[in-house]
Amino acid sequence: MRSLHNYVLTAAGPAPNPDYVPPADYLAGRNEIALEPPPPVVGLDLRLLDLQDLTTLRTAVLTWAGAHQFAATAARDVVDATTEVATNGLVHGAPPVRVRGWR
């Protein structure tokens, strides 16, 4: 994912990243990746309308991960990753953001 950062940290400090790919170009190459449809019944299904819903999201994902016996570190990783993606959807996308989880 280094190509997503326009600067890299070198011994001399920040420097332009020669391998940088602008976000629109990066995403354009991934628009055709098909996702499998979710199962008819999922263990987690939330609809977020604004950033205030992120607290509810974090609690729900942590509870869901615990119910599926995720290790504590893995559960925190899933909460952090889900929160990041949902935040991006709310800030840069068009609410509502739907979050579903299944195992």
C-alpha positions as CSV (number, residue, x, y, z in Angstrom):
1,M,0.0,0.0,0.0
2,R,3.0,2.2,-0.1
3,S,1.9,3.5,-3.5
4,L,-1.1,5.2,-1.9
5,H,1.1,7.7,0.0
6,N,2.4,10.7,-2.0
7,Y,5.4,11.1,0.4
8,V,7.7,8.6,2.0
9,L,9.8,9.0,5.1
10,T,13.5,8.7,4.3
11,A,16.6,9.2,6.5
12,A,16.7,12.8,5.2
13,G,13.0,13.3,6.0
14,P,9.9,13.3,3.9
15,A,10.4,12.9,0.1
16,P,8.0,12.5,-2.8
17,N,7.1,8.9,-3.5
18,P,8.1,8.0,-7.0
19,D,5.7,5.1,-6.9
20,Y,2.7,7.2,-5.9
21,V,-0.7,6.3,-7.5
22,P,-3.4,9.0,-7.2
23,P,-6.5,7.6,-5.4
24,A,-8.8,7.9,-8.4
25,D,-6.4,5.8,-10.5
26,Y,-5.9,3.3,-7.8
27,L,-9.6,2.8,-7.2
28,A,-10.4,2.8,-11.0
29,G,-8.4,-0.4,-11.3
30,R,-10.4,-2.1,-8.6
31,N,-14.0,-1.3,-9.7
32,E,-14.5,-4.6,-11.4
33,I,-13.6,-6.8,-8.5
34,A,-16.8,-8.8,-7.8
35,L,-17.8,-9.5,-4.2
36,E,-19.7,-12.6,-3.2
37,P,-23.3,-11.7,-2.0
38,P,-23.8,-11.8,1.7
39,P,-25.7,-14.8,3.2
40,P,-29.5,-14.3,3.6
41,V,-29.0,-14.0,7.4
42,V,-26.1,-12.1,8.9
43,G,-25.0,-11.7,12.5
44,L,-24.5,-7.9,12.3
45,D,-26.5,-5.4,10.3
46,L,-26.2,-1.7,11.1
47,R,-27.1,1.4,9.2
48,L,-25.0,4.5,10.1
49,L,-26.3,8.0,9.3
50,D,-23.6,10.2,10.8
51,L,-20.3,10.1,12.8
52,Q,-22.2,9.9,16.1
53,D,-23.2,6.4,15.1
54,L,-19.5,5.2,15.2
55,T,-19.7,4.6,19.0
56,T,-22.6,2.2,18.5
57,L,-20.7,0.6,15.6
58,R,-17.6,0.0,17.7
59,T,-19.6,-1.6,20.5
60,A,-21.7,-3.7,18.1
61,V,-18.7,-5.0,16.2
62,L,-16.8,-5.8,19.4
63,T,-19.8,-7.7,20.8
64,W,-20.2,-9.5,17.5
65,A,-16.5,-10.5,17.4
66,G,-16.7,-11.7,21.0
67,A,-19.7,-13.8,20.2
68,H,-17.7,-15.5,17.4
69,Q,-14.8,-16.1,19.8
70,F,-12.3,-13.8,18.1
71,A,-9.1,-13.4,20.0
72,A,-8.9,-10.1,21.8
73,T,-6.3,-8.7,19.4
74,A,-8.2,-9.8,16.4
75,A,-11.4,-8.4,17.7
76,R,-9.8,-5.0,18.2
77,D,-8.3,-5.2,14.7
78,V,-11.8,-5.9,13.2
79,V,-13.3,-3.0,15.2
80,D,-10.6,-0.6,14.1
81,A,-10.7,-1.6,10.4
82,T,-14.5,-1.5,10.4
83,T,-14.6,1.9,12.1
84,E,-12.1,3.3,9.5
85,V,-14.0,2.0,6.5
86,A,-17.3,3.3,8.0
87,T,-15.8,6.7,8.8
88,N,-14.5,7.0,5.2
89,G,-18.0,6.1,3.9
90,L,-19.7,8.7,6.1
91,V,-17.1,11.5,5.4
92,H,-16.3,10.9,1.8
93,G,-19.3,8.9,0.6
94,A,-23.0,9.3,0.9
95,P,-24.8,8.1,4.1
96,P,-26.3,5.9,5.1
97,V,-23.4,3.5,5.4
98,R,-24.4,-0.1,5.9
99,V,-22.2,-2.5,7.9
100,R,-22.9,-6.2,7.9
101,G,-20.9,-9.0,9.5
102,W,-21.1,-12.8,9.1
103,R,-18.8,-15.7,9.7
